[in-house]
Amino acid sequence: MSAIRSSARSSSGATSTIQLTSSKKPRKNQPAPVIAASPVRQDLRGLPGRLMQRVTTEYADDLQLFSALEAEFEAFLEKQKKQSEAAEQRATDAALGREKLAQARRAATGIVSTRLARRELPTLAREIVLSPWTNFLVLTHLRQGPDSTEWKSAVNFIDAVIWASLPKTQQKDFERLRTL
């Protein structure tokens, strides 16, 4: 197994590490894999050369050039800091979104499995509740929350489908079935 590990420290002080692993054994006389540098890294790599080029071509006893170059470098660092913070925020938001989705799925499948436990339902009723309605519950949980009237109505629908699917013997059950 081969591994490539790269660590970088952002201007905000956060350290990010990238590790690529491969289970393939490297072949002899085969070049190592090349990881394309991001535009930020390319800019950072080229910046010292560009600054030195400006010093060698523009400097003529005027120290203001160094102030201008320092300001350019500070602006570059500030831009990098903002980009890094934005990337960190996107990663955080994505992780929170995945956690909320997982929580909504757990809630929906918990409700459905509790309602369907030990019940013999016709295949169509079971499939409606298990697939599309479970997905609807997940979306309702995410959008309106588990305490919303929409969530409660969606759960009540499951109860109604189950009740309607069970055999009826009394007249009042047939009357209630007509009102659903």
C-alpha positions as CSV (number, residue, x, y, z in Angstrom):
1,M,0.0,0.0,0.0
2,S,1.3,3.4,-0.9
3,A,0.4,6.7,0.7
4,I,0.9,10.3,0.0
5,R,0.4,12.7,2.9
6,S,0.3,16.5,2.7
7,S,-0.2,19.0,5.5
8,A,-0.8,22.7,5.2
9,R,-1.4,25.4,7.7
10,S,-3.9,28.1,6.7
11,S,-3.4,31.8,7.6
12,S,-6.1,31.3,10.2
13,G,-3.9,28.8,12.0
14,A,-6.0,25.7,11.1
15,T,-4.1,22.7,9.8
16,S,-5.5,20.6,7.1
17,T,-4.1,17.2,6.1
18,I,-4.8,15.3,2.9
19,Q,-3.9,11.7,2.7
20,L,-4.2,9.6,-0.5
21,T,-3.7,5.9,-0.2
22,S,-3.6,3.2,-2.8
23,S,-3.7,-0.5,-2.3
24,K,-1.9,-1.1,-5.6
25,K,1.8,-1.9,-5.4
26,P,3.9,0.6,-7.4
27,R,5.5,-0.9,-10.5
28,K,9.2,-0.6,-11.1
29,N,10.2,2.3,-13.4
30,Q,6.7,3.9,-13.0
31,P,6.6,7.6,-12.0
32,A,4.9,8.5,-8.7
33,P,1.3,9.8,-9.0
34,V,1.1,13.5,-9.5
35,I,-1.4,15.5,-7.6
36,A,-2.5,18.7,-9.3
37,A,-1.8,21.8,-7.3
38,S,-4.8,24.0,-6.5
39,P,-5.0,27.5,-8.0
40,V,-4.3,28.9,-4.5
41,R,-1.1,26.9,-4.2
42,Q,0.0,27.8,-7.7
43,D,-0.6,31.5,-6.8
44,L,1.3,31.1,-3.6
45,R,4.2,29.3,-5.4
46,G,4.4,32.0,-8.0
47,L,4.1,35.0,-5.7
48,P,7.7,35.1,-4.4
49,G,9.0,35.0,-7.9
50,R,6.7,37.7,-9.1
51,L,7.6,39.9,-6.1
52,M,11.3,39.4,-6.8
53,Q,10.8,40.1,-10.5
54,R,9.2,43.4,-9.6
55,V,12.1,44.3,-7.2
56,T,14.7,43.6,-9.8
57,T,12.9,45.4,-12.6
58,E,11.3,48.3,-10.7
59,Y,13.6,49.2,-7.8
60,A,15.6,52.3,-8.3
61,D,16.3,53.9,-4.9
62,D,12.6,54.3,-4.2
63,L,11.7,52.5,-1.0
64,Q,8.0,53.0,-1.7
65,L,8.2,49.9,-4.0
66,F,8.7,47.7,-0.9
67,S,5.7,49.3,0.8
68,A,3.6,48.6,-2.3
69,L,4.9,45.0,-2.5
70,E,4.1,44.5,1.2
71,A,0.6,45.8,0.7
72,E,0.2,43.4,-2.3
73,F,1.4,40.5,-0.2
74,E,-0.9,41.4,2.7
75,A,-3.8,41.7,0.4
76,F,-2.9,38.2,-1.0
77,L,-2.7,36.8,2.5
78,E,-6.1,38.3,3.4
79,K,-7.7,36.9,0.3
80,Q,-6.2,33.5,1.1
81,K,-7.5,33.7,4.7
82,K,-11.1,34.6,3.5
83,Q,-11.0,31.7,1.0
84,S,-9.8,29.3,3.7
85,E,-12.5,30.4,6.1
86,A,-15.1,30.1,3.4
87,A,-13.9,26.5,2.6
88,E,-13.9,25.6,6.3
89,Q,-17.5,27.0,6.7
90,R,-18.7,25.0,3.6
91,A,-17.2,21.9,5.1
92,T,-18.8,22.5,8.4
93,D,-22.2,23.2,6.8
94,A,-21.9,20.1,4.8
95,A,-21.1,18.0,7.9
96,L,-24.1,19.5,9.7
97,G,-26.3,18.9,6.8
98,R,-25.3,15.2,6.6
99,E,-25.9,14.9,10.4
100,K,-29.4,16.5,10.1
101,L,-30.2,14.1,7.2
102,A,-29.1,11.1,9.2
103,Q,-31.2,12.2,12.1
104,A,-34.2,12.7,9.9
105,R,-33.8,9.3,8.4
106,R,-33.5,7.7,11.8
107,A,-36.7,9.4,13.0
108,A,-38.6,8.5,9.8
109,T,-37.5,4.8,9.8
110,G,-38.1,4.6,13.5
111,I,-41.7,5.8,13.1
112,V,-42.4,3.5,10.1
113,S,-40.9,0.4,11.7
114,T,-42.7,1.0,14.9
115,R,-46.0,1.4,13.1
116,L,-45.4,-1.6,10.8
117,A,-44.1,-4.0,13.5
118,R,-46.0,-7.2,13.8
119,R,-48.6,-6.1,11.3
120,E,-49.7,-8.2,8.3
121,L,-50.5,-5.6,5.6
122,P,-51.2,-6.0,1.9
123,T,-48.1,-5.6,-0.2
124,L,-49.2,-2.3,-1.7
125,A,-49.9,-0.6,1.6
126,R,-46.6,-1.8,3.1
127,E,-44.6,-0.6,0.0
128,I,-46.3,2.8,0.1
129,V,-45.4,3.3,3.7
130,L,-41.9,1.8,3.4
131,S,-40.6,3.7,0.4
132,P,-42.2,6.9,-0.8
133,W,-43.9,7.8,2.5
134,T,-40.7,7.2,4.5
135,N,-38.9,9.6,2.0
136,F,-41.7,12.1,2.5
137,L,-41.3,11.8,6.3
138,V,-37.5,12.5,6.0
139,L,-38.2,15.6,3.9
140,T,-40.9,16.8,6.3
141,H,-38.6,16.3,9.3
142,L,-35.9,18.3,7.6
143,R,-38.1,21.1,6.3
144,Q,-40.7,21.5,9.1
145,G,-39.2,19.6,12.0
146,P,-40.5,16.7,14.1
147,D,-42.8,19.0,16.2
148,S,-44.6,20.5,13.2
149,T,-48.2,19.8,12.3
150,E,-47.0,18.6,8.9
151,W,-44.9,15.9,10.5
152,K,-47.8,14.8,12.8
153,S,-50.1,14.7,9.7
154,A,-47.7,12.6,7.8
155,V,-47.4,10.2,10.7
156,N,-51.2,10.1,11.0
157,F,-51.4,9.2,7.3
158,I,-49.3,6.1,8.1
159,D,-51.8,5.1,10.8
160,A,-54.7,5.7,8.5
161,V,-53.2,3.5,5.7
162,I,-52.5,0.8,8.2
163,W,-56.0,1.0,9.7
164,A,-57.6,1.1,6.2
165,S,-55.6,-2.0,5.2
166,L,-56.8,-4.1,8.1
167,P,-60.0,-6.3,7.7
168,K,-63.2,-4.6,8.7
169,T,-66.2,-6.3,10.2
170,Q,-68.3,-3.6,11.9
171,Q,-70.5,-1.1,10.2
172,K,-68.9,1.9,12.0
173,D,-65.5,0.8,10.6
174,F,-66.9,0.8,7.0
175,E,-68.4,4.3,7.6
176,R,-65.1,5.6,9.0
177,L,-63.3,4.1,6.0
178,R,-65.6,6.1,3.6
179,T,-64.6,9.3,5.3
180,L,-60.9,8.8,4.9
